[in-house]
């Protein structure tokens, strides 16, 4: 079972910052998840649409400027660009780490389409090492049309009537499911369609073991070291009915 460090090792360091990414890599992860918004055509790593609450800034992030953003911090750490994070991860992991890039904000698609080939060429990521996820499935469809090699992972927070049909519709690599909306039927349907199933956000060891018994392929965790330990624990509990 693959463990993604959710927003870096966000249980230990300020989320989506370079120190959180460094911590995740120091813990030995093989996969990292992060969130991006677009500010003046540049992709920056930040979770919320509003700056207040998670940073020292205020207002909508897509309406700020790069100059103003440079003045804001998260837990005393600078808000990095996507390129800075990818460069750090590629160098520090010696090209062995997968990155799940969640496109969250307005206007991210064109900037990502421009950045993607450069990440492959200059930072030496393979397409399989860059998972592009979003709740905005039309955005993912647009990226797939523009970048046929791109690996896409639609996010789902609910159980659709057609279960994992989106895997077939978008030719998706995986579906990324909210842990509150997981059942055996959607896991099995995704697998039958050739897709993987990753679940967010999971820190509880019993939840991790229950998902493993269901055949879930990976999880996102704020404490990736503890999550990796949980995936290796023997399963001695009957988890039938733990999820749907």
N, C-alpha and C positions, 0 to 999 in steps of 0.2 A: 504493500500500500504506500503510495507516494504521499509525502507530507510537504505541503506548501507553507512557508513562513508567511503568515497573514500580515500584510503591510510591513514586511520585514519581521524581525523578532519583536513584535509590538507589545508583547507582555513584559519586555525587559527594557526597551528603549523607545523614545518617541516615534510613533508610527510614521511610516513612509519617509523616513529620513535616512541619510547615508549611514548614520551610526546604527540604525535598526537593520539595515541591509548587512553591514559588517558583522553585527552580532549574529544574525542568522547564519551567515557563512562560517563564522567561527564555531557555531554549534554543529556544523557538518551537514546542513540541509543541501538537498539536490534541487530544490524548487522554491521560488519566492513569488509572492503575489504583491501587486501594488496597484494604485489607482491614479488615473491621470485626468487632468483638465487642460484646456487650451487657454493660454494667455498670450495675446498678440502673436498668434500663429506658432507659439512654442508650447510643447507639451510639458507640463509640470506635474510633479508627483504630490498629490493631495487628495483627500477623500471627499470632503463635503463640498456642496455647491456654495456654501457661505464660509467665509474665513473665520468669523468669530466662533468661539467654542473650542476649536482645535488649534488656533494660532493666535498670534498677537494682532492680526489684522481684522478688518471689518468689511462687510459688504460681500457682493457676489464675486466669486473668484474670476469668472470669465470677463467681468467688466473692469477689473483692475489692470494695472500695467506691470511690466517686468521690473521697472525701476522701483515701484512701490512694493512689489512682492519680495524683492531682495532685502527689504527692511524688516520683513515679518519673520517670525520664528515659530517653531513647534517645540515646546519644551526646551527652549534655548538653542535649538538646531535650525539651520537654514532649510528652506523649502527647496528641494533639488529639482532640476530638470530631469525628464525621462532619460535624456542622453547621458547625463552624469551618472545616473543609477546604472544604466546598462553598461556603461564603460567600467564602472567599479566592479559590478558583478562579473563581467567577462574576464577582467584582469585577475581579480581575487580568487575566482573559482577555476581559473585556467581553462575557461570555456566549457565547464562541465555542469553548469547550473541552468535549469529551465526558469523562465520568467513568465508569469501570467500577468498580462497588462490589461487591466479593466478600464475601458473607455467610459468615463462617467459624465463628462461635461459637454457643453454645447460647442460645436465646431471642431471636434477632435479628428474627424475622419480624414480630411485632406492633409492635415499636418502629419497624421500617422502614415498615410500612404506615401508621403515624401520621405519620412524618416526610415521606414521599414527596409528598403533596399540598402540604405547606408549601414544599418545595423548588421545586416548579413555580410556586407562587403568589408566594412572597416572594423567591426567588432567581432566578426567571425562566428556569429550565432548561426545555427541551422534553423530552417523554418520550424522544425519540431521543437526547438527550444524557446520559441516565442509564441505563447498562447494568447490570442486576442479575445477578450471576453467583454460582454456588455449585456445590460438588460434591454438595450435598444437594438432589437434584432434587425430592423432595416439598415442600421449602420453597419452591422456585421455582413449583411448581404452585399452592401455597397463595397466594403473592403474586399470581400471574396471575389467580386467581379473585377476589381482593379488589380488585385494581387492574388491570382489563382493558387499560388504556393502557400499563402497564408493559412495558418492553423487557427480555426475559430472555435470558440467555446461559449455558446449562448448561456446567459444566466437566467435561472428560473426561480421565482419565489412563489410557488404554488404547484398544484398538480394539474396539468392541462387535461382536457377531455381526451386529446389524442396522444397523451403520454409523451413519448420522446420522438414524435414525428419531426420535430425541428431538426433532429440529427440528419434525417433524410433531406428535408427541405433545403437546408443550408449547407449540406455536405460538411457537417461539423465534426470536429475531432472528439469533442466531449460535450456533455451538458454539465453545468455547474449549478448544483441544487442547494437551496436553503435547507439547513438541517431540520427546520420545522415542517418541511414538506418533502419527506422521503418515504417511499414505500417500495415494496419488492417489485410491484408491477412496473413502475417507471424504470427501475434499475435494470430489470430483465429486458424491457422493451428497448432501452438504449443499447444494451449489449447485442441484442438480436439485429439491430440496425448498424452495428459496427462501431458504435460510439462508446467512449469511456464515461464514467460517472465520478465527478468530484463533488464533495459536499463541504459547505461553509456554514458557520465557523464552529469548529469542534475542539473543545479543550478537555472534555470529560473522558476519562479512560474507558468507562463502560460504554459510552456512546461510540467511541472509536472502535472498540471490539465488536459491538453490535453491528456497526456499519461494515466492518470487515467480514462478518459472517454473511452479510447480504450480498457480498461481492463488489462493494464500492471500491473504486480504483484508487481514490486519493481523497485527502481532506485538507482543509485550510485551518491552521491553528495559530493562535497568538503565542503559544509556548511550544515551538516546534520540537525542542529536545524532549520534552515530556511526551508529546504526541508520538514521536518516533519510538520512544520506549514502550508506549502503550501498544503500538502495532506489533511489537515483538513478544508481548505477554501471552502466556498460554490462556486459552479460552476455556474456562471451567464453568461458566454460567450459561444457562439456556436463555438466549436473548429473543426467542420467539415473541412477537408482539411488542418488542421494545420500540420499534417504529411501525409503520403501517404494513 
